[in-house]
Amino acid sequence: MNRQKKLQQLFKAKAKKASAKLAPQKKDKYISKADRLKLEAEADQDAISSSES
């Protein structure tokens, strides 16, 4: 790979990282597997109790 191509590749990579930092983050907060199971169990209990009423 020649020198110019290496430099262009580096500049593109840095520009991509910089634009990614500026972009709004749409990721949801991480929920652990144990917490997901707890939430699912609570939702099941709520569904059962509401259907009994």
Phi, psi and omega per residue, in radians:
M1 nan 2.332 -3.101
N2 -1.441 2.965 -3.028
R3 -1.091 -0.755 -3.123
Q4 -1.079 -0.738 -3.121
K5 -1.140 -0.706 3.103
K6 -1.065 -0.793 -3.139
L7 -1.110 -0.775 3.128
Q8 -1.077 -0.684 3.131
Q9 -1.117 -0.735 3.123
L10 -1.126 -0.769 -3.141
F11 -1.110 -0.712 3.125
K12 -1.119 -0.715 -3.137
A13 -1.126 -0.759 3.134
K14 -1.146 -0.698 3.132
A15 -1.144 -0.684 3.136
K16 -1.133 -0.741 3.108
K17 -1.129 -0.717 -3.130
A18 -1.139 -0.741 -3.135
S19 -1.221 -0.543 3.104
A20 -1.178 -0.604 3.109
K21 -1.195 -0.609 -3.114
L22 -1.355 -0.439 -3.101
A23 -1.196 2.532 3.118
P24 -1.166 2.436 -3.130
Q25 -1.518 2.198 -3.131
K26 -1.949 0.268 -3.138
K27 -1.337 2.435 3.054
D28 -1.357 2.780 3.104
K29 -1.158 2.461 -3.124
Y30 -1.201 2.326 3.073
I31 -2.095 2.178 -3.086
S32 -1.187 2.842 -3.102
K33 -1.074 -0.707 3.140
A34 -1.111 -0.736 3.118
D35 -1.156 -0.657 3.097
R36 -1.097 -0.709 3.123
L37 -1.139 -0.699 3.093
K38 -1.081 -0.806 -3.140
L39 -1.098 -0.679 3.122
E40 -1.154 -0.708 3.120
A41 -1.136 -0.721 3.108
E42 -1.127 -0.678 3.123
A43 -1.143 -0.679 3.102
D44 -1.129 -0.742 3.126
Q45 -1.105 -0.724 3.130
D46 -1.112 -0.699 -3.138
A47 -1.157 -0.699 -3.132
I48 -1.189 -0.792 -3.102
S49 -1.183 -0.600 -3.140
S50 -1.293 -0.527 3.129
S51 -1.340 -0.454 3.080
E52 -1.276 -0.535 -3.092
S53 -1.253 nan nan
